[in-house]
Amino acid sequence: MVGTSFIENSPETRPFWDAAAAARFVLPVCRRCQRMHWYPRGFCPYCMSTMLDWQESRGDGEIYSFSVNRLGKQPYVLAYVALCRGPIMLSNIIDADPSKLSIRDRVRVVFKPAVGRAPVPLFALA
Ligand SMILES: [Zn+2]
């Protein structure tokens, strides 16, 4: 499974993790250039502004690219998901038969409970 590429307990990412703990998916949006980005961080990667807001997202998107890892006990799917409004993010596709997945399949974010930490955003077929 994909680990998170950003720190869980930093002040810059706390709104994301607080929302995730409540199964809400929020993304940072820049107040200056209005662009949404991934992953959460303390500044906009497009214009370097530190004036960010958080916007709730339905987490709808489509598979942009994916690969199936078959080295473990069970295969898992690593995928880039292009969100309908927003960035492309690296995650896992879960609860799906890897042999039946295709690029551009519609997916939606899901949060699975995690032990001792906030749940990470994963995706399932919509
Ligand atoms: Zn910006």
Residues whose N, C-alpha, C, O or C-beta is under 5 A from the ligand:
A	BS01	ZN	C30 R32 C33 Q34 C44 Y46 C47 M48 S49
